[in-house]
Amino acid sequence: MSLQRLLIAMVAAVLLALGAAACGGDDDDDGGADAGETTTKESGTPASGGDKGPVTIVASVPPTDHGWLGAISKNAEEAADQYDDVDFRLLEAADSDSQAQQIEQVISDKPDALVVLPQDGEALTPVAQKAENAGIPVINVDRLFSAPDAATATILGDNYQIGVSAADYIGEELNCEGKVVEIQGLAGISVTEERSKG
């Protein structure tokens, strides 16, 4: 792959990831997403230029079973629709093992970029490193891999500040009196740890 094509693929993948990750918090909008794999290619602005074929971007995510994750598939597909030479596939995985298996299969397809919102960043680090070693740029979204060489780019929310803001709000509402119980999300992942610290 030429340097120009690599850069274009990276920019397109990062735009898709930003569109997916930044468009909405944990809200009630289910995004209208369907479960399973989605392929999108619509008319719009060229992404790759020239006649070298479409830029192929694969996104691997947990099930889009609540508002924020549901919005990921909807927003990523809408972002991909803006380019007439982007082939975009969204893969949903029920757990870390099936997500790793999906990514293994994707590596053999040699996409131009791979966007990964891991079930568990540590568990998905080895397969992300394998993709990077195969020359596939990996964009890590939301849940951090455990090694820096597992991704070309990383897009994270400020989960520590989200925790601080939630604590400030609760403290104000309770006038700093009473007891508060934290019900955590998935144990051991970076999002949960950072929000709890906050």
C-alpha positions as a printed Julia matrix, in Angstrom:
198×3 Matrix{Float64}:
   0.0     0.0    0.0
   1.32    3.43  -0.89
   1.95    5.99   1.84
  -0.78    8.23   0.38
  -3.32    5.4    0.38
  -2.32    4.42   3.93
  -2.78    7.98   5.15
  -6.16    8.27   3.44
  -7.27    4.96   4.98
  -6.12    6.12   8.4
  -7.91    9.44   8.11
 -11.12    7.76   6.94
 -10.92    5.16   9.73
 -10.27    7.79  12.39
 -13.19    9.86  11.09
 -15.41    6.79  11.29
 -14.18    6.03  14.8
 -14.68    9.62  15.93
 -18.14    9.65  14.42
 -18.9     6.41  16.23
 -17.32    7.25  19.56
 -18.09   10.93  19.9
 -21.7    11.03  18.73
 -23.54   10.45  21.95
 -23.0     9.35  25.48
 -24.82    6.62  27.35
 -28.25    7.95  26.38
 -31.6     6.47  25.46
 -31.11    6.64  21.68
 -30.79    3.09  20.44
 -29.43    4.3   17.11
 -31.71    1.94  15.2
 -28.88   -0.56  14.8
 -29.41   -4.13  13.74
 -27.31   -6.91  15.24
 -24.75   -8.73  13.12
 -22.55   -7.59  10.27
 -23.31   -4.55   8.16
 -21.69   -3.58   4.88
 -22.02   -0.01   3.64
 -20.97    1.6    0.36
 -22.83    4.65  -0.81
 -22.2     7.6   -3.05
 -20.48   10.65  -1.66
 -17.02   12.15  -1.45
 -14.05   10.09  -2.7
 -11.8     8.83   0.09
  -8.91    7.16  -1.72
  -8.52    9.03  -5.0
  -7.32    7.34  -8.14
  -8.38    3.96  -9.5
  -6.81    1.67  -6.92
 -10.16    0.42  -5.67
 -12.07    1.21  -2.52
 -10.58    1.81   0.9
 -11.68   -1.09   3.08
 -12.36   -0.38   6.75
 -13.55   -3.0    9.21
 -14.9    -2.07  12.65
 -15.09   -4.68  15.39
 -17.33   -3.84  18.35
 -19.22   -5.49  21.22
 -22.96   -6.06  20.72
 -24.76   -2.8   20.04
 -27.34   -3.6   22.71
 -27.77   -0.21  24.39
 -27.99    3.44  23.38
 -24.34    4.39  23.04
 -23.22    1.17  21.38
 -26.31    1.21  19.17
 -25.4     4.71  18.05
 -21.91    3.5   17.12
 -23.17    1.34  14.26
 -25.6     4.0   13.04
 -23.07    6.84  13.15
 -20.23    4.8   11.63
 -22.44    3.73   8.74
 -23.53    7.33   8.18
 -19.89    8.44   8.17
 -18.99    5.71   5.66
 -21.91    6.76   3.45
 -20.16   10.09   2.85
 -17.5     8.36   0.72
 -18.28    6.55  -2.52
 -15.07    4.55  -2.44
 -15.13    3.25   1.14
 -16.13   -0.33   1.82
 -17.14   -0.47   5.47
 -17.98   -3.57   7.5
 -19.23   -3.54  11.07
 -18.7    -6.76  13.02
 -20.35   -7.37  16.38
 -18.98   -9.96  18.8
 -20.68  -11.42  21.87
 -17.48  -11.79  23.9
 -13.7   -11.31  23.77
 -13.03  -14.79  22.35
 -15.43  -14.37  19.43
 -14.14  -10.84  18.82
 -10.57  -12.16  18.66
 -11.68  -14.86  16.21
 -13.41  -12.28  14.02
 -10.3   -10.11  13.99
  -8.16  -13.16  13.08
 -10.39  -13.65  10.02
 -10.24   -9.94   9.18
  -6.42  -10.04   9.21
  -6.49  -12.57   6.38
  -8.73  -10.18   4.39
  -6.05   -7.43   4.68
  -8.31   -4.36   5.06
  -6.79   -0.9    4.78
  -7.71   -0.16   8.41
  -9.23   -1.92  11.41
 -11.21   -0.01  14.05
 -11.53   -1.95  17.31
 -13.72   -1.15  20.3
 -12.65   -4.15  22.38
 -14.83   -6.11  24.75
 -11.73   -6.21  26.95
  -8.65   -4.25  25.88
  -6.16   -6.56  27.56
  -7.71   -9.71  26.09
  -7.75   -8.21  22.57
  -4.21   -6.82  22.71
  -2.47   -9.91  21.2
  -4.75  -10.09  18.14
  -4.52   -6.31  17.65
  -0.71   -6.63  17.72
  -1.01   -9.4   15.15
  -3.02   -7.1   12.88
  -0.46   -4.31  13.31
   2.36   -6.77  12.53
   0.48   -7.76   9.36
   0.61   -4.11   8.26
  -3.01   -3.28   9.08
  -3.38    0.03  10.95
  -5.48   -0.52  14.08
  -7.52    2.29  15.62
  -8.29    1.52  19.28
 -11.57    3.09  20.48
 -12.85    3.56  24.05
 -11.33    0.56  25.88
  -7.56    0.76  25.97
  -5.28   -2.04  24.78
  -2.65   -3.09  27.31
   0.35   -2.48  25.01
   1.14    0.63  22.95
   2.21   -1.37  19.88
  -1.31   -2.83  19.52
  -2.65    0.3   17.81
  -1.57    2.95  15.32
  -4.04    5.43  16.85
  -6.11    5.5   20.03
  -9.36    7.4   20.65
 -10.52    7.51  24.26
 -13.08    9.45  26.21
 -12.01   11.21  29.39
 -13.44    8.51  31.62
 -11.68    9.82  34.72
 -13.42   13.19  34.28
 -16.74   11.42  33.67
 -16.3     9.81  37.11
 -15.38   13.16  38.69
 -18.43   14.85  37.13
 -20.74   12.08  38.33
 -19.3    12.28  41.86
 -19.63   16.07  41.91
 -23.26   15.84  40.77
 -24.13   13.19  43.37
 -22.36   15.15  46.11
 -24.28   18.31  45.24
 -27.62   16.51  45.06
 -27.03   14.85  48.46
 -25.51   17.96  50.04
 -22.49   15.75  50.82
 -24.52   13.62  53.23
 -25.59    9.99  53.04
 -24.14    6.86  51.51
 -23.48    6.16  47.86
 -22.99    2.75  46.24
 -21.1     2.49  42.95
 -22.38   -0.2   40.6
 -19.5    -0.68  38.18
 -19.56   -1.67  34.55
 -17.38   -4.49  33.21
 -14.69   -5.31  35.77
 -11.05   -4.87  34.79
 -11.48   -2.74  31.67
  -9.94    0.73  31.38
 -13.3     2.53  31.16
 -14.51    1.06  34.48
 -11.18    1.63  36.25
 -10.85    5.27  35.13
 -14.46    6.16  35.97
 -14.1     4.55  39.4
 -10.91    6.51  40.08
 -12.74    9.7   39.15
